[in-house]
Amino acid sequence: MDEFRLGDSDAFEVLVTRHSRGLYNFLLRSVHAPARAEELLQEVLLRVIRSKDRYRRSARFTTWVYTIARNLCVDESRRARFRDHESLDAPLRRRAGHGNAPSLLATIPSDDLPLELMAQSPRLRARINGAVLRLPADQREVFLMRLMAGMSFREIGETVGAPENTVKSRMRYALDKLREELADLRPVAIGDAMEEAAHG
């Protein structure tokens, strides 16, 4: 980000490649609509561009950019009461006025998506996604920031404005709820991934 602020446009491409997939997944699980998550991701990136001259390294870039994403999600949830949402299962490629054009997500490398989640069947992914969506909002955002962005509990606390111990409690409650809801599945890979997210 410092390089981008000093005029290196290639540095911005590095930021997009490194963070867009995790941000999109966080936004999607917050707004439940692929097309809207793409729009919000574009808004996050626009805000990064607009803020580059004011950016100062007081925290990790990840903490800063997820704070932007979270604030957009909070605004979105306020507006969501007044409109219907697309299903979480809606095709990623469907975008108004773009026909079959690929989505922004399709253009982003998936290197940072957890391998344990990529390897599971679509049915299992749907069960996990549903369970995550049913978590209380404060627990869900902590779980997603930890799992998708690999943020530390301290960084998550800075992002959501809560003490680190509160964040850890939210993560523990989230994991307990997910284990209870997915008790009939108990896939080893997912269980290991959640344990690593909780303690790693």
PAZAPA-4460 file (N, C-alpha, C; in steps of 0.05 Angstrom, whole numbers, plus 32768, in hexadecimal, padded with zeros to 4 digits):
% residues 200
    n_x    n_y    n_z   ca_x   ca_y   ca_z    c_x    c_y    c_z   seq   type   mol
   8011   7FE8   8000   8000   8000   8000   8011   8019   8000     1      M     A
   8027   8018   800E   803A   802F   800E   8045   8034   7FF2     2      D     A
   804B   801F   7FE4   8055   8022   7FC9   8040   802D   7FB6     3      E     A
   8027   8024   7FBA   8011   802E   7FAA   800D   804C   7FB0     4      F     A
   800E   8053   7FC9   800A   806F   7FD1   801F   8081   7FC4     5      R     A
   8037   8076   7FBF   804D   8085   7FB3   804D   8084   7F95     6      L     A
   8038   8078   7F89   8034   8079   7F6C   8039   8060   7F5D     7      G     A
   803E   8049   7F6B   8043   8030   7F5D   8029   8022   7F58     8      D     A
   801E   8024   7F3F   8004   8018   7F39   8005   7FF9   7F3A     9      S     A
   801D   7FED   7F35   801F   7FD0   7F36   801B   7FC6   7F53    10      D     A
   8021   7FD7   7F66   801E   7FCF   7F82   8000   7FCB   7F88    11      A     A
   7FEF   7FDB   7F7B   7FD2   7FD8   7F7F   7FC9   7FBD   7F75    12      F     A
   7FD3   7FB4   7F5E   7FCC   7F9A   7F53   7FD4   7F84   7F66    13      E     A
   7FEB   7F87   7F74   7FF3   7F73   7F87   7FDF   7F72   7F9E    14      V     A
   7FD6   7F89   7FA7   7FC2   7F8A   7FBD   7FA8   7F7C   7FB4    15      L     A
   7F9F   7F82   7F9B   7F86   7F75   7F91   7F89   7F57   7F90    16      V     A
   7FA0   7F4E   7F85   7FA4   7F31   7F83   7FA5   7F24   7F9E    17      T     A
   7FB2   7F31   7FB1   7FB6   7F25   7FCB   7F9D   7F25   7FDD    18      R     A
   7F8C   7F39   7FDA   7F76   7F3C   7FEE   7F5A   7F39   7FE3    19      H     A
   7F56   7F3A   7FC8   7F3B   7F3B   7FBE   7F2B   7F22   7FC3    20      S     A
   7F37   7F0B   7FC1   7F28   7EF2   7FC5   7F1D   7EF1   7FE2    21      R     A
   7F2E   7EF6   7FF5   7F25   7EF5   8011   7F10   7F0B   8017    22      G     A
   7F14   7F23   800C   7F00   7F38   800F   7EE5   7F30   8003    23      L     A
   7EE6   7F25   7FEB   7ECD   7F1D   7FDD   7EBF   7F08   7FEE    24      Y     A
   7ECD   7EF4   7FF8   7EC0   7EE0   8008   7EB4   7EEC   8022    25      N     A
   7EC2   7EFE   802E   7EB7   7F0B   8046   7E9E   7F1B   803F    26      F     A
   7E9F   7F2A   8029   7E88   7F3A   8021   7E70   7F28   8019    27      L     A
   7E76   7F13   800B   7E60   7F01   8002   7E52   7EF5   801A    28      L     A
   7E61   7EEC   802E   7E54   7EE0   8045   7E47   7EF5   8057    29      R     A
   7E4B   7F0E   8051   7E3E   7F23   8060   7E24   7F2C   8052    30      S     A
   7E25   7F2E   8038   7E0E   7F39   8029   7DFE   7F23   801B    31      V     A
   7E09   7F0A   8019   7DFB   7EF3   800F   7DF3   7EF5   7FF1    32      H     A
   7DFF   7F07   7FE2   7DF8   7F0B   7FC6   7E12   7F0F   7FB6    33      A     A
   7E18   7EFC   7FA4   7E32   7EFE   7F95   7E35   7F18   7F86    34      P     A
   7E20   7F21   7F77   7E23   7F39   7F68   7E28   7F52   7F7A    35      A     A
   7E1A   7F53   7F90   7E1D   7F69   7FA2   7E39   7F68   7FB0    36      R     A
   7E42   7F50   7FB6   7E5D   7F4D   7FC2   7E72   7F57   7FAF    37      A     A
   7E6F   7F52   7F95   7E82   7F5C   7F81   7E82   7F7A   7F80    38      E     A
   7E69   7F86   7F81   7E67   7FA3   7F81   7E75   7FAF   7F9A    39      E     A
   7E71   7FA3   7FB1   7E7D   7FAD   7FC9   7E9B   7FA9   7FC8    40      L     A
   7EA5   7F93   7FBD   7EC2   7F90   7FBA   7ECD   7FA6   7FA9    41      L     A
   7EC0   7FAD   7F93   7EC9   7FC3   7F82   7EC9   7FDD   7F92    42      Q     A
   7EB5   7FE1   7FA3   7EB4   7FF9   7FB4   7ECB   7FFA   7FC8    43      E     A
   7ED1   7FE2   7FD4   7EE8   7FE1   7FE6   7F02   7FE9   7FD7    44      V     A
   7F06   7FDE   7FBF   7F1E   7FE5   7FB0   7F1F   8002   7FA8    45      L     A
   7F07   800D   7FA1   7F06   802A   7F9B   7F0E   803B   7FB3    46      L     A
   7F04   8032   7FCA   7F0B   8041   7FE3   7F29   8040   7FE9    47      R     A
   7F35   8029   7FE3   7F51   8026   7FE7   7F60   803A   7FD5    48      V     A
   7F57   803C   7FBC   7F63   804E   7FA9   7F60   806B   7FB2    49      I     A
   7F47   8072   7FBA   7F42   808E   7FC3   7F51   8095   7FDC    50      R     A
   7F57   8081   7FED   7F63   8087   8007   7F81   8085   8006    51      S     A
   7F8D   807F   7FEF   7FAA   8079   7FEE   7FBB   8090   7FF8    52      K     A
   7FB3   80A8   7FF3   7FC3   80BF   7FFC   7FC1   80C4   801A    53      D     A
   7FAB   80BA   8026   7FA8   80BE   8043   7FB1   80A5   8053    54      R     A
   7FB8   8090   8045   7FBF   8077   8053   7FD9   807A   8062    55      Y     A
   7FD9   8072   807B   7FF1   8071   808B   7FF3   8056   8099    56      R     A
   800A   804A   809A   800D   802F   80A5   800B   8030   80C3    57      R     A
   7FF3   8032   80CE   7FEF   8030   80EB   7FE6   8014   80F3    58      S     A
   7FDD   8004   80E0   7FD5   7FE8   80E4   7FDB   7FD9   80CB    59      A     A
   7FD8   7FBE   80CC   7FDC   7FAE   80B4   7FC7   7FB7   809F    60      R     A
   7FCF   7FB5   8085   7FBD   7FBC   806F   7FA4   7FAA   8071    61      F     A
   7FA7   7F91   8078   7F90   7F7F   807A   7F7B   7F8A   808E    62      T     A
   7F84   7F93   80A5   7F72   7F9E   80B9   7F63   7FB6   80AE    63      T     A
   7F72   7FC8   80A0   7F67   7FE0   8095   7F52   7FDA   8080    64      W     A
   7F59   7FC8   806D   7F47   7FC3   8057   7F2E   7FB3   8060    65      V     A
   7F31   7FA2   8073   7F19   7F94   807D   7F07   7FA6   808E    66      Y     A
   7F12   7FBB   809A   7F02   7FCF   80A7   7EF0   7FDD   8092    67      T     A
   7EFC   7FE4   807B   7EEC   7FEF   8066   7ED6   7FDC   805D    68      I     A
   7EDD   7FC3   8059   7EC9   7FAF   8050   7EB3   7FAB   8065    69      A     A
   7EBB   7FAA   807E   7EA7   7FA6   8093   7E94   7FBE   8095    70      R     A
   7E9E   7FD6   8092   7E8D   7FEE   8093   7E79   7FEE   807C    71      N     A
   7E82   7FE5   8065   7E70   7FE3   804E   7E5A   7FCE   8053    72      L     A
   7E61   7FB8   8061   7E4E   7FA3   8067   7E39   7FAD   807B    73      C     A
   7E42   7FBD   808F   7E30   7FC9   80A2   7E1C   7FDB   8094    74      V     A
   7E26   7FEC   8082   7E14   7FFE   8073   7E01   7FED   8062    75      D     A
   7E0B   7FD8   8056   7DFB   7FC7   8045   7DE5   7FB9   8054    76      E     A
   7DEB   7FB0   806C   7DD6   7FA2   807D   7DC0   7FB5   8084    77      S     A
   7DC6   7FCF   8088   7DB1   7FE2   808E   7D9F   7FE6   8076    78      R     A
   7DAB   7FE6   805E   7D9A   7FE9   8046   7D8B   7FD0   803F    79      R     A
   7D96   7FB9   8047   7D8B   7F9F   803E   7D6F   7F9A   8047    80      A     A
   7D66   7FA7   805C   7D4B   7FA3   8066   7D37   7FAD   8051    81      R     A
   7D3F   7FBD   803E   7D2D   7FC9   802B   7D2E   7FBD   800F    82      F     A
   7D3D   7FA7   800D   7D3E   7F9A   7FF3   7D43   7F7C   7FF6    83      R     A
   7D3C   7F6D   7FE2   7D40   7F50   7FE2   7D5C   7F49   7FDA    84      D     A
   7D67   7F33   7FE3   7D82   7F2A   7FDC   7D81   7F12   7FCA    85      H     A
   7D96   7F10   7FB9   7D9A   7EF8   7FA9   7DA1   7EE1   7FBB    86      E     A
   7D9C   7EC9   7FB2   7DA5   7EB1   7FC1   7DC3   7EAF   7FC2    87      S     A
   7DCE   7EA3   7FD7   7DEA   7E9F   7FD8   7DF3   7E8C   7FC2    88      L     A
   7DE1   7E7C   7FB8   7DE7   7E69   7FA2   7DE5   7E75   7F86    89      D     A
   7DDE   7E8F   7F84   7DDB   7E9B   7F6A   7DF5   7E99   7F5B    90      A     A
   7DF4   7E95   7F40   7E0D   7E93   7F30   7E1F   7EAB   7F33    91      P     A
   7E39   7EA6   7F36   7E4C   7EBC   7F39   7E4D   7ECD   7F20    92      L     A
   7E47   7EC2   7F09   7E4C   7ED0   7EF0   7E35   7EE3   7EE9    93      R     A
   7E1E   7EE1   7EF7   7E07   7EF1   7EEF   7E0B   7F0E   7EFA    94      R     A
   7E0E   7F20   7EE8   7E11   7F3C   7EEF   7DFF   7F4D   7EDD    95      R     A
   7DF0   7F5F   7EE8   7DDD   7F6F   7ED8   7DEB   7F7C   7EC1    96      A     A
   7DE0   7F78   7EA9   7DEA   7F85   7E91   7E04   7F7A   7E86    97      G     A
   7E0E   7F64   7E92   7E28   7F59   7E89   7E25   7F3D   7E7D    98      H     A
   7E0D   7F33   7E79   7E09   7F19   7E6D   7E19   7F04   7E7A    99      G     A
   7E2A   7EF6   7E6A   7E3B   7EE0   7E75   7E57   7EE9   7E7B   100      N     A
   7E5C   7F03   7E7F   7E77   7F0C   7E85   7E80   7F00   7E9F   101      A     A
   7E9A   7EF9   7EA1   7EA3   7EEE   7EBB   7EA2   7F03   7ED1   102      P     A
   7E9E   7EF9   7EE9   7E9D   7F0A   7F00   7EB9   7F14   7F08   103      S     A
   7EB9   7F28   7F19   7ED3   7F32   7F23   7EE1   7F1B   7F32   104      L     A
   7ED1   7F0C   7F41   7EDD   7EF6   7F50   7EEC   7EE2   7F3E   105      L     A
   7EE0   7EDD   7F27   7EEC   7EC9   7F15   7F08   7ED2   7F0B   106      A     A
   7F0D   7EEB   7F0D   7F27   7EF5   7F02   7F3D   7EF6   7F18   107      T     A
   7F36   7EEE   7F30   7F48   7EF0   7F47   7F54   7ED5   7F4D   108      I     A
   7F6E   7ED2   7F4F   7F7A   7EB8   7F56   7F6F   7EAE   7F71   109      P     A
   7F6E   7E94   7F74   7F62   7E89   7F8D   7F77   7E7D   7F9F   110      S     A
   7F90   7E86   7F9D   7FA5   7E7A   7FAD   7FA0   7E7C   7FCB   111      D     A
   7F92   7E92   7FD4   7F8F   7E95   7FF1   7F76   7E89   7FFC   112      D     A
   7F66   7E7B   7FEB   7F4E   7E6D   7FF5   7F57   7E54   8003   113      L     A
   7F4E   7E4F   801C   7F57   7E38   802B   7F53   7E1E   801C   114      P     A
   7F68   7E0E   8019   7F67   7DF6   8009   7F52   7DE2   8015   115      L     A
   7F4F   7DE2   802F   7F3C   7DD0   803C   7F20   7DD5   8032   116      E     A
   7F19   7DEF   802D   7EFF   7DF5   8024   7EFB   7DF0   8007   117      L     A
   7F10   7DF5   7FF7   7F0F   7DF0   7FDA   7F0B   7DD2   7FD4   118      M     A
   7F15   7DC1   7FE5   7F15   7DA4   7FE0   7EFA   7D97   7FE5   119      A     A
   7EE8   7DA5   7FF3   7ED0   7D98   7FFC   7EBB   7D98   7FE5   120      Q     A
   7EA7   7D86   7FE8   7E92   7D83   7FD4   7E80   7D9C   7FD5   121      S     A
   7E72   7DA1   7FBE   7E5F   7DB8   7FBE   7E4A   7DB6   7FD4   122      P     A
   7E40   7D9D   7FDA   7E2C   7D9A   7FEF   7E37   7DA2   800A   123      R     A
   7E50   7D9A   800F   7E5C   7DA0   8029   7E61   7DBE   802B   124      L     A
   7E6A   7DCA   8015   7E6E   7DE7   8015   7E54   7DF6   801B   125      R     A
   7E3F   7DEC   800F   7E25   7DF9   8013   7E1C   7DF7   8030   126      A     A
   7E21   7DE0   803D   7E1A   7DDD   8059   7E2B   7DF0   806A   127      R     A
   7E45   7DF1   8065   7E56   7E03   8074   7E4F   7E20   8070   128      I     A
   7E4A   7E28   8057   7E42   7E44   8052   7E28   7E4B   8061   129      N     A
   7E15   7E38   8060   7DFC   7E3D   806E   7E00   7E41   808C   130      G     A
   7E11   7E2F   8097   7E16   7E31   80B4   7E24   7E4B   80BB   131      A     A
   7E37   7E54   80AA   7E45   7E6D   80AF   7E32   7E84   80AD   132      V     A
   7E20   7E84   8099   7E0D   7E99   8096   7DF9   7E9C   80AE   133      L     A
   7DF4   7E86   80BB   7DE2   7E86   80D2   7DEF   7E8F   80EC   134      R     A
   7E09   7E92   80EC   7E16   7E9D   8104   7E0D   7EB9   8109   135      L     A
   7E0C   7EC2   8122   7E07   7EDE   8128   7E1C   7EEF   811A   136      P     A
   7E14   7F07   8111   7E25   7F17   8100   7E40   7F1D   810D   137      A     A
   7E41   7F22   8127   7E5B   7F28   8134   7E6D   7F10   8134   138      D     A
   7E62   7EF8   8137   7E72   7EDF   8137   7E7B   7ED9   811A   139      Q     A
   7E68   7EDD   8107   7E6F   7ED6   80EB   7E86   7EE7   80E1   140      R     A
   7E85   7F01   80E7   7E9A   7F12   80DC   7EB6   7F0B   80E8   141      E     A
   7EB6   7F04   8101   7ED0   7EFC   810E   7ED9   7EE2   8101   142      V     A
   7EC7   7ECE   80FE   7ECE   7EB5   80F1   7ED9   7EB9   80D5   143      F     A
   7ECC   7ECA   80C5   7ED5   7ECE   80A9   7EEF   7EDD   80A8   144      L     A
   7EF3   7EF1   80B9   7F0C   7F00   80B9   7F23   7EED   80C1   145      M     A
   7F1E   7EDB   80D3   7F32   7EC9   80DC   7F38   7EB4   80C7   146      R     A
   7F23   7EA8   80BC   7F27   7E92   80A9   7F2F   7E9C   808D   147      L     A
   7F20   7EB0   8083   7F25   7EBA   8068   7F3D   7ECC   8065   148      M     A
   7F41   7EDD   8079   7F56   7EF1   8077   7F6F   7EEA   8087   149      A     A
   7F6C   7ED6   8099   7F83   7ECE   80AA   7F8B   7EE3   80BD   150      G     A
   7F78   7EF4   80C5   7F7F   7F0A   80D7   7F83   7F00   80F3   151      M     A
   7F94   7F0D   8102   7F97   7F06   811E   7F7F   7F11   812E   152      S     A
   7F7C   7F06   8147   7F65   7F0F   8157   7F69   7F2D   815E   153      F     A
   7F81   7F36   8162   7F86   7F52   8167   7F7D   7F63   8150   154      R     A
   7F85   7F5B   8137   7F7D   7F6A   811F   7F5F   7F6A   811B   155      E     A
   7F52   7F53   8120   7F35   7F52   811E   7F28   7F65   8132   156      I     A
   7F33   7F65   814A   7F29   7F77   815F   7F2B   7F95   8156   157      G     A
   7F42   7F9C   814A   7F45   7FB7   8140   7F31   7FBD   812A   158      E     A
   7F2B   7FA9   8119   7F19   7FAD   8103   7EFC   7FB1   810C   159      T     A
   7EF3   7FA0   811F   7ED7   7FA1   8128   7ED3   7FB2   8140   160      V     A
   7EE8   7FBD   814C   7EE5   7FCE   8163   7EDE   7FC0   817C   161      G     A
   7EEA   7FA8   8181   7EE5   7F98   8199   7EFF   7F8F   81A5   162      A     A
   7EFF   7F8A   81BF   7F17   7F80   81CC   7F1F   7F64   81C1   163      P     A
   7F38   7F5E   81C2   7F42   7F45   81B7   7F34   7F2D   81C5   164      E     A
   7F30   7F2E   81DF   7F23   7F18   81ED   7F06   7F14   81E4   165      N     A
   7EF9   7F2A   81DD   7EDE   7F28   81D3   7EDE   7F1B   81B8   166      T     A
   7EF1   7F22   81A7   7EF4   7F16   818D   7EF8   7EF8   818F   167      V     A
   7F0A   7EF0   81A2   7F0F   7ED4   81A6   7EF6   7EC5   81AF   168      K     A
   7EE7   7ED2   81C1   7ECD   7EC5   81CA   7EBA   7EC2   81B3   169      S     A
   7EB8   7ED6   81A2   7EA6   7ED4   818A   7EAF   7EBD   8178   170      R     A
   7EC9   7EBA   8175   7ED3   7EA4   8164   7ECC   7E89   8170   171      M     A
   7ED0   7E87   818A   7ECA   7E6E   8198   7EAC   7E67   8196   172      R     A
   7E9B   7E7B   819A   7E7E   7E76   8197   7E77   7E6E   817A   173      Y     A
   7E84   7E7B   8167   7E7F   7E74   814B   7E87   7E57   8145   174      A     A
   7E9E   7E4F   814E   7EA7   7E34   814A   7E95   7E20   8158   175      L     A
   7E8C   7E26   8170   7E7A   7E14   817E   7E60   7E10   816F   176      D     A
   7E55   7E26   8164   7E3C   7E25   8155   7E40   7E15   813B   177      K     A
   7E56   7E1A   812E   7E5B   7E0B   8115   7E5F   7DEE   811A   178      L     A
   7E6E   7DE7   812F   7E72   7DCA   8135   7E57   7DBD   813C   179      R     A
   7E46   7DCB   814A   7E2C   7DC0   8151   7E1B   7DBC   8139   180      E     A
   7E1A   7DD0   8127   7E09   7DCE   810F   7E13   7DBA   80FB   181      E     A
   7E2E   7DB7   80FA   7E3A   7DA5   80E6   7E43   7D8B   80F3   182      L     A
   7E38   7D84   810A   7E41   7D6C   8119   7E3E   7D53   8109   183      A     A
   7E2A   7D51   80F7   7E26   7D39   80E7   7E3B   7D36   80D1   184      D     A
   7E48   7D4B   80CB   7E5D   7D4A   80B5   7E78   7D45   80C1   185      L     A
   7E81   7D57   80D3   7E9B   7D55   80E0   7EB2   7D4E   80CD   186      R     A
   7EB4   7D5A   80B6   7ECA   7D54   80A4   7EE5   7D5C   80B2   187      P     A
   7EF8   7D4B   80B0   7F12   7D50   80BE   7F1E   7D6A   80B4   188      V     A
   7F1E   7D6E   8099   7F2C   7D86   808F   7F1F   7DA0   8099   189      A     A
   7F04   7DA1   809A   7EF7   7DB9   80A3   7EFC   7DBC   80C1   190      I     A
   7EFA   7DA6   80D0   7F00   7DA8   80EC   7F1B   7DB2   80F2   191      G     A
   7F2F   7DA8   80E3   7F4B   7DB2   80E6   7F4D   7DCF   80DF   192      D     A
   7F3F   7DD7   80C9   7F41   7DF3   80C1   7F35   7E06   80D6   193      A     A
   7F1F   7DFD   80E2   7F13   7E0E   80F6   7F24   7E0F   810F   194      M     A
   7F31   7DF9   8117   7F42   7DFA   812E   7F5A   7E0C   8129   195      E     A
   7F65   7E0A   8110   7F7C   7E1C   810A   7F74   7E39   810A   196      E     A
   7F5B   7E3E   8100   7F51   7E5A   8100   7F4E   7E64   811D   197      A     A
   7F45   7E52   812F   7F40   7E5A   814A   7F5A   7E60   815A   198      A     A
   7F6F   7E50   8154   7F87   7E51   8165   7FA0   7E5A   8156   199      H     A
   7FA0   7E57   813B   7FB8   7E5B   812C   7FC3   7E76   812D   200      G     A
***
